[in-house]
Amino acid sequence: MAKAKFRPLHDRVVVKRIDADEKTKGGIIIPDTAQEKPSQGQIVAIGPGGRDEAGKLIPIDLKTGDKVLFGKWSGTEVKLDGEDLLIMKESDIMGVLS
């Protein structure tokens, strides 16, 4: 069965979380139940962009593959093809990691 193609609408992006380290700098292993959800991710798909009052398309300032930072409670969690992803608006993203 082929993987489903998903294209977000308007100014939304699909983000895959980047897993946090399971060890602290001191070497202590953190169990899964105590780990916080990471607030870093990689852009998987982007929508075409939002529209202004005149109806003109405003393109999104991100591209697929960008590593980004987002807020702790940002986005909506979804599961596509067995993969946990987040769908959020471009405005929920705080910045791009270089």
Residue pairs with C-beta under 8 A, 6 or more apart in sequence:
3 81
4 80
4 81
6 14
6 45
6 80
7 45
7 47
8 14
8 45
8 46
8 47
8 87
9 47
9 48
10 47
10 48
10 49
10 50
10 51
11 47
11 49
11 50
11 58
11 60
11 89
11 90
11 91
12 46
12 47
12 87
12 88
12 89
12 90
13 43
13 45
13 46
13 47
13 60
13 62
13 87
13 88
13 89
13 90
13 93
14 43
14 44
14 45
14 46
14 85
14 86
14 87
15 41
15 42
15 43
15 44
15 68
15 70
15 75
15 85
15 86
15 87
15 88
15 93
16 41
16 42
16 44
16 83
16 84
16 85
16 86
17 37
17 38
17 40
17 41
17 84
17 86
18 38
18 40
18 41
18 42
18 67
19 38
20 35
20 36
20 38
22 29
22 30
22 35
23 29
23 30
24 30
36 72
37 72
39 69
39 70
39 71
39 72
39 74
40 67
40 68
40 69
40 70
40 97
41 67
41 68
41 70
41 86
42 65
42 66
42 67
42 68
43 62
43 63
43 64
43 65
43 66
43 67
43 68
44 64
44 85
45 64
46 60
46 62
46 63
46 64
47 60
48 57
48 59
48 60
49 57
49 58
49 59
49 60
50 57
50 58
50 60
50 90
51 57
51 58
52 58
60 90
61 90
62 68
62 90
62 93
62 96
66 96
67 96
67 97
68 93
68 94
68 95
68 96
68 97
69 93
69 94
69 95
69 96
69 97
70 86
70 88
70 92
70 93
70 94
71 92
71 94
74 86
74 88
74 92
74 93
75 86
75 87
75 88
75 92
76 86
76 87
76 88
77 84
77 85
77 86
78 84
78 85
78 86
78 87
79 85
